[in-house]
């Protein structure tokens, strides 16, 4: 069984619910709105896991959002905040994703593909509104010295969130772990300044690919997982696609995005 580290996230829906998310982190953090082009931002697809959003929700009726449960109580003035490395999916990556998800659906039909991809460097934590600016300033200072680096994300793994209400399929990092731990240690330093929970000890760094409601890890592990790994290992573009150079760190707090370029 899998007890990879776990993370709190929330879905982005019409009434952005805060909910506890992905076995060691999941969901797709959305890219920043296009400020420069002046285009209106499209609404997020309903029910995506992993998009911490602050907006006041009207009701906590879990039947209205796929049975998901909040990971933390939602109050006015609390901003769900998450620090992560965004991954931009190329066409070939989406082809690989499609192969993996369609195979995994033969075991768990309710599996849904992620629409955005990232690697988490923090849990989803709650910031008061007036803390956002000093929090971001502190992150910027601590992350300023970091250089770009590569990771290899090529090990298929199954995760559940802490409350076992969701299951995820992710690509775990097989190289680059040390640099990720160094980044987490800086992010943890900022979280400690604000008295917020730090990241998991011994985290399983990964990029989530797909998710479903409930603990269905039993069906995905074993035979299914072996078949998924074979697909990754046999995919022509794998070596090129899954060796990732990280170029920036991102922090999403409520509906605001902050970007920290790596040198």
Beta strands, then each sheet from edge to edge (+ up, - down):
strand 1: 6-10
strand 2: 18-23
strand 3: 78-87
strand 4: 112-113
strand 5: 117-120
strand 6: 125-128
strand 7: 149-160
strand 8: 166-175
strand 9: 206-213
strand 10: 243-246
strand 11: 248-253
strand 12: 256-261
sheet 1: 1+ 2-
sheet 2: 5+ 3- 6+
sheet 3: 5+ 3- 11+ 12-
sheet 4: 4+ 9- 8+ 7- 10+
end
